[in-house]
Amino acid sequence: MNIGSIAKNAAGHLVGRVSTLTVELTIALRPVHSANPNAPKFEVMALSAAR
């Protein structure tokens, strides 16, 4: 089951939507820089509910 999608916008940022029966969010992925090779590469940020 797919509950969302993410794509690059015109500015090159990764943005998308997550939709379930109870939640609808606009999200963005922000790069995370770390010296740890096991660290996440992106942080998920909720921009707004139903934006």
N, C-alpha and C positions, 0 to 999 in steps of 0.2 A: 504494500500500500504506500503510495506516494502522498505525503502531506504538504509538500512545498516545492519551491523551485528557486534557484539562484542563477543570476546572469550578471555579466559586466554591463554597467550603464555607459552612457556616452563619455563620462569622465574617467572611466576605467575602474570604478569601484564595484565590488561584488555586492549586489543587493537582491532581495527576493521577498517571497511571502511564505508564511507557514499558516495553514488553515486546517483546523480540526472542527469537531462538532461544537466545541466550547471556546476555542481560541482562534483569533485571526490577527496575525501580526505582520508588519513590515519589518524585515531584518536586514542587517548589513554584516559583512565579515571584515574585520579590521586585522591587518597583519600584526603578528606578535614576534618580536625579535628576542631571541634567547641563545645563550651559549650552550644550553642543554639540548642535545640532539633528539631527545625524547619529548621535548616540550611541544605543545600545540603550535601550529603554524598560523592559526587565525583565532580571533576572539569573536564570538557571535554577540551582536548587539541588537536589541529590540528597539527600533526607531520609534514606533508608536503602534497602538492598537487600531486596526482597521484604517490605516492612513491612505 
